Amino acid sequence: MKEGVKTTANALKQKKLMTKLELHVKRLLYVEYSPKYVRLKGDLHTFREHLNTLQMDLNEKERKSNWIKKALALCKKSQEKLEKRKIDEGWKLYHAAKRLEVYHGKETRSAIVSKLRVESNKLSDHRRDSILNIIGVKDWDTMTDISPEQLEQALRIRDEYYHTLYYTNKLTRNQFNWLFVILVVLITLILIYIANCNFSGDEEMTLMNFRNLTGVILFGLLGATTSSIFHFRNSQSSARIPEMLSNTSIIMSRLFVGAGFSIFVFVLLNSKLATSINILSFKLDTCYEFFTISFVSGFSERLALKSIQKIIGDKK
């Protein structure tokens, strides 16, 4: 009897454990458990209930107004996009439905205007100015009631800003994912390279040794990848066309240009020109010093450009 009870208890524990594991796997793999899916689903449900309550409270004359029907229809389309995993399109339809609240009367529009004036401070300058030109800076700036169409246009400007901001963040995240993968691959290759080469640390670096050139390329790519991460992070917020900075071809070309600069500097330092133009104020002897310079050459183009300028001479 006791053994049967223990077996049942163990079976229940295993079942609970499997349920927890299954839930964790679903949260990782299924879009239904993603934060943006859950948030949109909850907001849609809440807004539909709000619209249904408004519809019940309307009088006969107001019920003939079709703005609630249009909003409910947009919510339905948003729900359909959500079920098809097109969450971005679902958000746009949901915001379009929310904008129709401006047709719910003067008091509602007054509350929306007050909230929008405060919220406009978070937007970019040109969008904030466009909104304030429509709704006014203060309540007394607008002598007459703002029309629903005007207020809807102001809300559309605000929503476009947030949609653009989300799109930019999405591009940034995708490119950082690619750069992170490249960085991990490069670090792994460098570790394998160092483990297999057995550098003594004091051996000379020569161009004729393909092993040394491989190390220079790897460290040059590592510097270029690190530089791309910093450059992309600092430039993304000020970019007028985010697609230009997040373009994969542009990112990859930056990496290979950095690797090319590191090869150029390595060849130059192994040539007789290095002593005549005096690029560096110190002498490089060991492989580790050359690898450090290769990383710097990939990270910044200044060393390569400085070398080229000294070779061709300054033009005044």
C-alpha angles and dihedrals in degrees: 000000000000091000090053091051091049091049091051092047091050090048091052091049091050090048092051090047092051090048091053092047091048090051092051091050091050091050089054099042109027123073091215088075097047115113096239091050093050092045095050092045091052094045092049092051093048094047093048090053089049091052092047090052091050091050091054092050096050121104123234094269094049092047089065087064108098100204092100091049090051091048092050090048090052090048089053091052089047090053090051091052089048092054089049089054091246092132097161092056089045091056092051092052091047092052090048088055091048091053091061089071087085087080092062096091144283097292092054091048091049091054092047091050093052092049093045093053091057093042093050089072088071093056131086116278099254093047092047091051091048092052094046090049087060102040101024130238095264135020092256092053088078108058093184131042113280110246118243090241092055093048091047089054091051091050090049090056089053093048092048089056093054093044090052091046091051091047091051091049090050091053090047092051092049093050093046088052090055093046091047091053091048090048092051092048092050094049090049092050091048091051091050090045094051093044093053099041098055096207115201090205097233101065119116122255115230131176093230090067108087090196091062093047090052090055091049091053093048094050091043090054089047091055092045092050092049090048091050091054092053093041094048093048094050097042101043096076093053098041115116092198107036092188090067094060095038095049109125093219091056092048093048093045089055090054094050093044088055090050090048092052091051091052090048093051091046092052091045093051090052092051131081090249090074092071095045100048094036100216097174130038091221137049125252117218112149132057092247091059091051091048089052091052089047090055091049091048091052093044096050132019093211096093093051093044091047090052092049091048092053092048097050094033131234118294113217 
